Amino acid sequence: MRDILKEEKPARLLELDKEEQKIAKGLHLLTMKPMLYVANVSEDDLLDVDANKHVASVREFAASEGSQVIVVCAKNRRRNGFIRR
């Protein structure tokens, strides 16, 4: 575990056996928690998110650590009253 943390990588990338998982759980490391990435795109990009190179980059990065990506258009959410200023 020390090696991966020295490399400044998230602890969730470690493959731990049950005993190591118990020990790691007691450390309460934030980088052991699952991550969810949110990509905010324009209304136009929302129609074809697979064509957006930035979304592709976020997806690639998230996949490298076993994380998920949600694509949203915050402008739509604000206009529909879901986000207040």
N, C-alpha and C positions, 0 to 999 in steps of 0.2 A: 504494500500500500504506500509506503514511504516513497518509493521510486516514482510512482505515477503522480503523486502529489508534488514532488520536487519538479516534475516536468510540467506542472500547472495544468494537468488534465483532471477532469471530474472523476471523483471516486466511483461513480456509477458505472464506469467502464471496466472496473475490476470484475473478474470472475472469481467469486469467493465460495468456499465450501460452507456447510452449515455452521461450523464452529467459528470460522472467520466472519460470517455474517452476524453472528451474535456479538462478537467483539466490535465490529464496525458499527452496528446499531447503537451501541452504548456511547459512541463518539459523537452522535448527532450531527454528522457532517451534512451541510446543505447540498454539497455536490453528490451525495448519495440519492437525493430525491429525484424523481422523474421530472423531466423538463417538457414544457409545451411551448413551442415557438408560434408567434402570431405574426403573419405577414399582412401589412396594411397596404392595399393596392387601390388604384383609381377605379372609378366605375367602369371605364372601358376595359381595363385589365381583368376585372372581375368576370367578364364574359368568357375569357379564355386564359385562365391562370397558368395553364401549361405552357403558354407562349412567353410568359414573363420570365426573363433571365434572372431577376432578383429572387423571385419565388423559387426558381430552380436551385439557386445557390443556397437559400435557406433550407430547402428540403434535403439537399445533399449533405449539408452540415448536420442537420437534425438526424438524418439516417445514420451518419457516422457514429453517433452516440446512442442510437436506439430511441430517439425522441420523435415526437409527432409535430406536425405543422397544421395550423388553421389559417385559412386565408379569409380576410374580411375587407370590407370597404367601410371605414369609419365614417366617411362622409355620408353614406346612406344611413347609417345608424343614427347619426346626429339629426339628419333631416326628418327621419321617421320618429323622432322624439325619444329614442332609446338612450341617447347620451345628452346630458344637460351641460350647459356651460356655466 
